Each structure stands twice: as C-alpha cells, then as structure tokens.
Amino acid sequence: MEKTINAHMPGLVARVVVKEGESVVKGQEVAVINCMKTELSVESPYDGTVKKILVAEWDEMEVDKPMIILE
C-alpha cells in the first residue's frame, strides 16, 4: 500500500535527505523545507521504503503538496 509524505508548510525544498529504495522509519527526517530563511525538517509519519521522490531542491511547496511516495 502506497503512502504519501506531504509538505506541512509552504516554502522551498532546501534538500531531500533520502534516496529512492531507502528504508525509512516513522519520525525520520526525509527532507528540509526553507521558509522565510528558516529550515524546518519534514519527517516521515510512516515506516516504509521510498518508492518515488516527487520534488527536487528549490521546488516551491504548498501545504499538503505531495513530496515523497512510500511503499
């Protein structure tokens, strides 16, 4: 079953810290969003394996925009 990690705030993707195929656990940092010169961590709400990364550095994010798909 696929699960999606969404942006929790607007801003720019500063970096993605996981790779496709990598296993992640609930609470693990998967990306960082830069909002008003502040970097905030995006944590996985699920355990799983990264199936697809939908964003790249400096992509503009809106609240609830999909970032990463886990399986």
N, C-alpha and C positions, 0 to 999 in steps of 0.2 A: 504494500500500500504506500503510495507516494504522499509525502507531507511537504508543505512549503514553508520556508522561513521568509517572513515579510519584514520590510523596513518598519521600525517602530517610531520613526521620526523623519521629517524632511531634511534634506542636506545632500552632500556629495559623498560618494563612496571613496573613502581615503585608501582603503585596501581590503582585499579579500585574503583571509589567512588560512583557508583550506583549499584543497585541490579535489577535482573530480576523482571518485574512487576511494577517498579517505573516509575512515570511520569517525563519527563524532558522537559525543555523549551530551545529554541534556545539561545545559549551563555552560557548555564550551563556547568560547569566542569563535565566530566564523567570519566576521567582517567588522569593519570600523567605518562609521559614518561621521563626516565632518560637518558640524552645524555651527555657524557663527564662530569660527575659529576654535571650537571645542570638539575634541574627538570622543565619540561615545561608542562603546562596544555593542555589537549585535550578537546575542547569544542564542544558541540553538535551544528551542523549547522541547526538542525530541532527541532520542537516540536514533542513529541511523547511519547510512552511507551516502555520501554526496553523489547524487546522480547527475546533476546539471547545475552549473553556475550561470545565472541569468544576467549578471552585472559585471562590469569592469571598473577599474579605477576611474574616478571622476565622472561616473554616471550620476545623473541627478535623480534623487529619490523623493518619493512622496510617501506619506503614511500608508502602510499596508501594501506597498508595491512589492511583488514577489522578487526575492533575491536569489534564493538557493532552493533546489528541489532535493529532498532526501528520499531514499527508499529503505 
